[in-house]
């Protein structure tokens, strides 16, 4: 859409003025889309303004923390496959609308870059007004990413209306790179109720201390505010996801059959990834009164197994 291209160009020009030479560099990414290269003493990252989408985070001398599909589309009207999609203001399909909301297919505005005393970096982005957003009570959405030894992400939503509640879902739909999906387990979910979408949305209770993935899984764990960990015996690391403002944890891997149904995902790539997502979806959705703010925050660290 021409107006979308023009808006993206304006944002790119404005954002370029915030560059920090050698640390935050504005460049052209895949599909000629605006991208930021971010460097700290400990890590390197890549961030697209399209969807405020973090596509790469790698601690030095370690494998990448985030998975990216080799078949991902980099187009203005399509989501990016991998990294950390920002899911808002709904989760899943919605008739006549983009799946998982409009935030991941709109250009965000880079508003500020801050340098921390320890050498880390904080990037602050905002979701501009749009026709899609105008259908909801007036709100503002801000996204803060912190790059240092760990990776932090925070989605902040404020209900700016005078007298209307704002009901929405949100999720930081993180794709993690794993060495071999059959050599991975997930901890921190034992005892939680979950909706098993791969089994006709049946409600179940997780019995496993170490959840193993051996088939398609798309499970929404409810009322799970505690940290979750991915134990990867092949890469010999433990990925710890600490979170606040999140009651839902979504675990997803398409496995072999479903992987072939996803056009922007390689047939064998399910072996190399696992989504463990923090958010508030389904019965954990948020109803935000007028004038109030909700924060969804994750802190991701890579530790020895």
C-alpha positions as CSV (number, residue, x, y, z in Angstrom):
1,X,0.0,0.0,0.0
2,X,1.5,3.3,-1.0
3,X,0.6,5.2,2.2
4,X,2.2,2.3,4.2
5,X,5.4,2.6,2.2
6,X,5.5,6.4,2.7
7,X,5.0,6.0,6.4
8,X,7.8,3.4,6.6
9,X,10.1,5.8,4.7
10,X,9.4,8.7,7.1
11,X,10.0,6.4,10.1
12,X,13.2,5.1,8.6
13,X,14.5,8.6,8.0
14,X,13.6,9.7,11.5
15,X,15.1,6.6,13.2
16,X,18.4,7.0,11.3
17,X,19.1,10.1,13.3
18,X,19.2,8.0,16.5
19,X,22.1,5.9,15.3
20,X,25.1,5.3,17.6
21,X,28.1,4.5,15.4
22,X,29.5,1.0,16.0
23,X,26.6,0.2,18.4
24,X,23.3,0.8,16.7
25,X,23.4,1.1,12.9
26,X,20.5,1.6,10.6
27,X,20.7,-0.5,7.5
28,X,18.6,-2.3,4.8
29,X,17.6,-5.8,5.7
30,X,15.9,-8.6,3.8
31,X,13.2,-7.4,1.3
32,X,14.7,-3.9,1.4
33,X,13.1,-3.4,4.8
34,X,14.5,-1.1,7.4
35,X,16.6,-2.9,10.0
36,X,18.8,-2.0,12.9
37,X,22.1,-3.8,13.8
38,X,22.7,-3.7,17.5
39,X,26.1,-4.5,19.2
40,X,27.1,-4.7,22.8
41,X,30.2,-6.1,24.5
42,X,28.3,-9.3,25.0
43,X,25.8,-9.7,22.2
44,X,24.7,-8.9,18.7
45,X,21.1,-8.4,17.5
46,X,19.0,-7.5,14.5
47,X,15.7,-5.6,14.7
48,X,13.2,-4.8,11.9
49,X,10.9,-1.8,12.3
50,X,8.3,-4.0,10.5
51,X,6.4,-5.4,13.5
52,X,9.1,-4.2,15.9
53,X,10.4,-7.6,15.1
54,X,13.6,-8.9,16.7
55,X,15.0,-11.5,14.3
56,X,18.4,-12.2,15.8
57,X,20.0,-12.2,19.2
58,X,23.3,-14.0,19.8
59,X,25.6,-13.9,22.9
60,X,29.2,-13.9,21.7
61,X,30.8,-17.3,21.4
62,X,27.3,-19.0,21.6
63,X,24.9,-20.3,19.0
64,X,22.0,-17.9,18.2
65,X,19.3,-17.7,20.8
66,X,16.5,-17.1,18.4
67,X,15.3,-19.3,15.5
68,X,14.6,-17.8,12.1
69,X,13.1,-19.7,9.2
70,X,15.1,-19.7,6.0
71,X,11.7,-19.3,4.1
72,X,10.5,-16.3,6.1
73,X,8.8,-13.6,4.0
74,X,10.0,-10.1,4.4
75,X,7.1,-8.2,2.9
76,X,5.1,-5.2,4.2
77,X,1.8,-7.2,4.3
78,X,3.2,-10.4,5.9
79,X,4.6,-11.3,9.3
80,X,8.2,-12.4,9.7
81,X,8.6,-16.1,10.6
82,X,10.8,-16.5,13.6
83,X,12.5,-14.3,16.2
84,X,10.1,-12.6,18.5
85,X,6.8,-11.5,16.9
86,X,4.8,-9.0,18.9
87,X,1.2,-10.5,19.2
88,X,-1.4,-7.8,19.9
89,X,-4.3,-7.1,20.3
90,X,-5.6,-10.6,19.7
91,X,-4.0,-14.1,19.7
92,X,-4.8,-16.7,17.0
93,X,-7.1,-16.3,14.0
94,X,-9.8,-13.7,13.6
95,X,-12.2,-13.8,10.7
96,X,-11.4,-11.2,8.1
97,X,-8.4,-10.0,10.0
98,X,-4.7,-10.8,10.2
99,X,-3.9,-13.8,12.5
100,X,-2.4,-12.8,15.8
101,X,-3.3,-9.1,15.4
102,X,-2.1,-6.1,13.5
103,X,0.9,-5.1,15.6
104,X,3.3,-7.6,13.9
105,X,2.5,-6.4,10.4
106,X,2.7,-2.7,10.9
107,X,5.8,-0.5,11.0
108,X,6.8,0.7,14.4
109,X,8.5,4.0,15.2
110,X,11.9,4.0,16.9
111,X,11.6,6.7,19.5
112,X,14.7,6.5,21.7
113,X,18.0,4.7,22.2
114,X,19.6,4.7,25.7
115,X,23.0,3.5,26.8
116,X,23.2,1.8,30.1
117,X,26.0,2.3,32.6
118,X,27.1,-1.4,32.2
119,X,27.4,-1.0,28.4
120,X,24.0,-2.4,27.5
121,X,21.4,-0.7,25.2
122,X,17.7,0.0,25.5
123,X,15.6,0.7,22.4
124,X,12.1,2.2,22.8
125,X,9.6,1.8,20.0
126,X,6.0,2.9,19.6
127,X,3.1,1.6,17.6
128,X,1.7,4.5,15.5
129,X,-2.0,5.2,15.0
130,X,-3.7,3.3,12.2
131,X,-7.1,2.5,10.9
132,X,-7.0,-1.0,12.5
133,X,-6.1,0.6,15.9
134,X,-9.0,3.1,15.6
135,X,-11.5,0.3,15.9
136,X,-10.5,-0.2,19.5
137,X,-10.8,2.2,22.5
138,X,-8.0,4.8,22.2
139,X,-4.7,3.2,23.4
140,X,-1.0,3.6,23.1
141,X,1.5,0.7,22.8
142,X,5.2,0.9,23.6
143,X,7.9,-1.8,23.2
144,X,11.2,-1.7,25.0
145,X,14.1,-4.0,24.2
146,X,17.2,-4.3,26.4
147,X,20.4,-5.8,25.1
148,X,23.2,-6.8,27.4
149,X,24.4,-10.2,28.7
150,X,20.7,-11.2,28.6
151,X,17.8,-10.1,26.4
152,X,14.8,-8.2,27.8
153,X,11.6,-7.3,26.1
154,X,8.6,-5.3,27.5
155,X,5.3,-4.5,25.8
156,X,3.5,-1.6,27.6
157,X,-0.2,-0.9,26.7
158,X,-2.0,2.1,28.1
159,X,-5.8,2.6,27.8
160,X,-6.0,6.3,26.8
161,X,-9.8,6.4,26.6
162,X,-11.8,8.4,29.0
163,X,-14.5,5.9,30.0
164,X,-14.1,2.6,28.0
165,X,-12.5,-0.7,29.1
166,X,-10.0,-2.1,26.6
167,X,-10.0,-5.9,26.4
168,X,-7.1,-7.5,24.5
169,X,-4.7,-10.4,24.3
170,X,-0.9,-10.1,24.0
171,X,2.0,-12.4,23.6
172,X,5.8,-12.3,22.9
173,X,5.8,-15.3,20.5
174,X,9.5,-16.2,21.0
175,X,11.0,-18.8,18.6
176,X,14.1,-20.4,20.3
177,X,16.9,-22.1,18.4
178,X,17.5,-25.6,19.7
179,X,20.1,-28.2,18.7
180,X,17.6,-31.1,18.3
181,X,13.9,-30.9,19.3
182,X,14.1,-34.6,20.5
183,X,16.9,-33.6,22.9
184,X,15.0,-30.8,24.6
185,X,12.8,-30.6,27.6
186,X,10.7,-27.7,29.2
187,X,10.5,-27.2,32.9
188,X,8.3,-24.9,35.1
189,X,4.9,-26.0,33.9
190,X,4.2,-29.1,36.0
191,X,0.7,-28.9,37.7
192,X,-0.6,-26.2,35.3
193,X,-3.9,-26.6,33.4
194,X,-3.6,-26.1,29.7
195,X,-5.6,-26.1,26.5
196,X,-4.3,-28.7,24.1
197,X,-5.2,-27.2,20.7
198,X,-3.6,-30.2,18.9
199,X,-6.2,-32.4,20.7
200,X,-9.5,-30.5,19.9
201,X,-8.9,-27.9,22.5
202,X,-9.1,-30.4,25.3
203,X,-8.4,-29.0,28.8
204,X,-5.7,-31.0,30.6
205,X,-3.2,-30.8,33.5
206,X,0.5,-31.0,32.9
207,X,2.0,-34.0,34.8
208,X,5.5,-33.9,33.6
209,X,8.4,-32.2,35.4
210,X,10.4,-32.2,32.2
211,X,8.0,-31.8,29.2
212,X,9.4,-33.6,26.1
213,X,8.4,-32.8,22.6
214,X,7.7,-35.8,20.4
215,X,4.8,-34.7,18.2
216,X,2.9,-31.6,17.2
217,X,2.3,-29.4,20.3
218,X,0.3,-26.2,20.5
219,X,-0.6,-25.9,24.2
220,X,-1.8,-22.8,26.1
221,X,-0.8,-23.1,29.7
222,X,-3.0,-21.0,32.0
223,X,-2.1,-19.1,35.2
224,X,1.6,-19.7,34.8
225,X,3.4,-16.6,36.1
226,X,6.6,-18.5,37.1
227,X,9.8,-18.8,35.1
228,X,10.1,-21.5,32.4
229,X,13.3,-23.1,31.2
230,X,14.3,-24.9,28.0
231,X,16.9,-27.6,28.7
232,X,18.9,-28.4,25.5
233,X,21.3,-31.3,25.9
234,X,22.7,-31.0,22.4
235,X,23.7,-27.3,22.7
236,X,24.5,-27.8,26.4
237,X,22.6,-24.8,27.5
238,X,19.6,-23.9,29.6
239,X,17.4,-21.0,28.3
240,X,15.6,-19.3,31.2
241,X,12.5,-17.2,30.5
242,X,11.5,-15.0,33.4
243,X,8.4,-13.0,33.1
244,X,6.1,-10.5,34.7
245,X,2.6,-9.4,33.7
246,X,2.1,-12.8,32.0
247,X,-0.4,-15.5,33.1
248,X,-0.2,-17.6,29.9
249,X,2.6,-19.7,28.5
250,X,2.2,-21.1,25.0
251,X,4.4,-24.0,23.8
252,X,4.4,-24.7,20.1
253,X,6.2,-26.9,17.6
254,X,4.4,-27.9,14.4
255,X,6.2,-31.2,13.9
256,X,6.6,-32.9,10.5
257,X,3.1,-32.9,9.1
258,X,2.1,-29.3,10.1
259,X,5.5,-28.0,9.1
260,X,4.6,-28.9,5.5
261,X,1.4,-26.9,5.7
262,X,3.2,-23.6,6.6
263,X,4.4,-21.9,3.4
264,X,7.1,-19.8,5.0
265,X,8.5,-22.6,7.1
266,X,10.9,-25.3,6.0
267,X,9.7,-28.9,6.1
268,X,12.5,-30.0,8.4
269,X,12.9,-26.8,10.4
270,X,10.7,-28.1,13.2
271,X,13.7,-30.0,14.4
272,X,15.6,-26.8,15.2
273,X,13.1,-24.7,17.0
274,X,10.7,-24.5,19.9
275,X,8.3,-21.6,20.7
276,X,7.9,-20.8,24.4
277,X,5.7,-17.7,24.5
278,X,4.8,-15.4,27.4
279,X,1.5,-13.6,27.3
280,X,-2.1,-13.3,28.3
281,X,-4.4,-15.2,26.0
282,X,-7.8,-16.9,26.1
283,X,-9.2,-16.9,29.6
284,X,-6.1,-14.9,30.7
285,X,-6.9,-12.0,28.4
286,X,-6.6,-8.5,29.9
287,X,-9.4,-6.0,30.5
288,X,-7.8,-2.7,31.1
289,X,-9.9,0.1,32.6
290,X,-9.6,3.7,31.2
291,X,-6.4,5.4,32.2
292,X,-4.6,2.2,33.3
293,X,-1.5,0.6,31.9
294,X,-0.5,-3.1,31.6
295,X,3.1,-4.4,31.1
296,X,4.1,-7.7,29.7
297,X,7.8,-8.3,30.4
298,X,10.3,-11.1,29.7
299,X,14.0,-11.6,30.6
300,X,15.8,-14.3,28.6
301,X,19.1,-15.7,29.7
302,X,21.4,-18.5,28.4
303,X,23.0,-20.6,31.1
304,X,25.2,-23.8,31.1
305,X,23.2,-27.0,31.3
